[in-house]
Amino acid sequence: MELIRRDTGYGLRALLHMATHPETEAFTATELADAADTTEDFMHKIMRALRDGGIVTSRRGPSGGFAFAHKPEEISLLEVVTAVQGPLQVNRCVMGLGICERSDCCPLRPTWMRVQHELEAGLGAATLASIAARAVPSETCNEDHASPQGDNDDNEASA
């Protein structure tokens, strides 16, 4: 089970591409799909969710595309995750009392609540700008790192 879904990962890659190219006013879905290593159709779906979540704006036309709705310094990873995949919850128990008939006396509930809080705090503290500041140029990254689809044992040993 992945906590952060694949579409969210692609969305984050696209947003980080945008954040590392501040001189560009608007990005096409094609450009963002290339940067995220996904299809243009899938990127359109992801960017629609990000637009609906208030993370980006979109503009039609020859000079159109996607742009940030706010500065990357003001957009947390938690906001991006929530926009793409909905609220992140480690267990249905953290959704509130009454969801599970055992929640008010369950010895696991405090642990789930602590993990939920730490997850939200960690993702909430990281902004697109803070992650983009650590970004390696894509040309360098593609040369020095194995593709995520690679199953080569040599790649695993060097990771």
C-alpha positions in Angstrom: 0.0 0.0 0.0 1.3 3.4 -1.0 0.5 6.3 1.3 1.3 8.8 -1.4 -0.4 7.6 -4.6 1.3 7.6 -8.0 -0.8 10.5 -9.4 0.2 12.6 -6.4 3.9 11.8 -7.1 3.5 12.9 -10.7 1.7 16.1 -9.6 4.6 16.8 -7.2 7.1 16.3 -10.0 5.2 18.7 -12.2 4.9 21.3 -9.5 8.6 21.0 -8.7 9.4 21.5 -12.3 7.3 24.7 -12.3 9.0 25.8 -9.1 12.5 25.3 -10.5 11.6 27.4 -13.6 10.3 30.6 -12.1 11.1 32.5 -15.3 8.3 30.6 -17.2 4.9 32.2 -16.9 2.8 29.2 -17.9 3.5 25.5 -18.4 1.7 23.2 -20.9 0.4 19.8 -19.9 2.8 18.3 -22.4 5.8 20.0 -20.8 4.7 19.0 -17.3 4.0 15.4 -18.5 7.5 15.2 -19.9 9.0 16.5 -16.7 7.0 14.0 -14.6 7.5 11.0 -16.9 3.8 10.4 -17.5 1.3 10.8 -20.2 -0.3 14.1 -21.3 -3.8 12.8 -20.6 -2.9 11.7 -17.1 -1.2 15.0 -16.4 -4.3 16.9 -17.5 -6.3 14.9 -15.0 -3.8 15.7 -12.2 -3.5 19.3 -13.1 -7.3 19.6 -13.1 -7.3 18.3 -9.5 -4.6 20.7 -8.5 -6.6 23.6 -10.1 -9.7 22.5 -8.3 -7.7 22.4 -5.1 -6.4 26.0 -5.5 -2.8 25.0 -6.1 -2.6 26.1 -9.7 -4.5 28.2 -12.2 -5.1 27.4 -15.8 -5.5 29.6 -18.9 -6.6 28.6 -22.3 -5.1 29.8 -25.6 -1.8 30.1 -27.4 0.0 31.6 -24.3 -2.1 29.5 -21.9 -1.1 26.7 -19.6 -0.7 26.2 -15.9 0.7 28.6 -13.3 0.9 28.7 -9.5 -2.1 30.1 -7.7 0.2 31.1 -4.8 3.9 31.4 -4.4 5.7 28.0 -4.0 6.8 29.2 -0.5 3.1 29.2 0.5 2.2 25.7 -0.9 2.8 22.7 1.4 3.2 19.1 0.3 0.1 18.4 2.5 -2.0 20.8 0.4 -0.8 19.1 -2.8 -1.5 15.6 -1.5 -5.0 16.6 -0.3 -5.8 18.3 -3.6 -4.8 15.3 -5.7 -5.9 12.3 -3.5 -8.1 13.8 -0.8 -7.4 13.7 2.9 -4.5 11.5 3.9 -5.4 9.1 6.7 -3.3 6.3 8.2 -6.4 4.5 9.4 -10.2 5.0 9.5 -9.9 5.4 13.2 -8.4 8.9 12.8 -11.4 10.1 10.8 -13.3 10.6 14.1 -15.0 8.9 16.9 -18.0 6.9 15.9 -16.5 5.5 12.7 -15.4 2.4 14.7 -17.4 1.1 17.6 -14.1 0.5 19.5 -12.5 3.9 18.9 -13.2 5.3 22.4 -11.5 2.3 24.1 -9.1 1.0 21.5 -5.4 0.9 22.7 -4.3 1.5 19.1 -6.1 4.7 18.6 -3.5 6.9 20.4 -0.8 5.5 18.2 -2.8 6.1 15.0 -3.5 9.6 16.1 0.1 10.3 16.8 1.2 8.9 13.4 -1.5 10.9 11.7 -0.4 14.1 13.5 3.3 13.5 12.6 2.5 12.8 9.0 0.4 15.9 8.6 3.0 18.0 10.5 5.9 16.8 8.3 4.0 17.2 5.0 2.6 20.6 6.2 6.0 21.9 7.1 7.6 21.1 3.7 6.8 23.6 1.0 7.3 23.3 -2.8 10.0 26.0 -2.5 11.9 24.2 0.2 11.9 21.0 -1.9 12.7 22.8 -5.1 15.8 24.4 -3.4 17.3 20.9 -3.1 16.4 19.9 -6.7 19.1 18.5 -9.0 18.9 19.6 -12.6 17.0 16.9 -14.6 19.9 16.4 -17.0 22.2 15.5 -14.1 19.6 13.4 -12.4 18.8 11.4 -15.5 22.5 10.7 -16.1 23.4 9.8 -12.6 20.4 7.9 -11.4 18.7 4.7 -12.6 15.2 5.0 -14.0 12.5 4.2 -11.5 11.4 1.3 -13.7 14.8 -0.4 -13.5 15.1 -3.6 -11.7 18.8 -4.0 -12.0 20.5 -5.3 -8.8 23.4 -3.0 -9.4 21.1 0.0 -9.2 19.7 -1.2 -5.9 23.1 -1.7 -4.4 24.1 1.9 -5.2 20.9 3.4 -3.8 
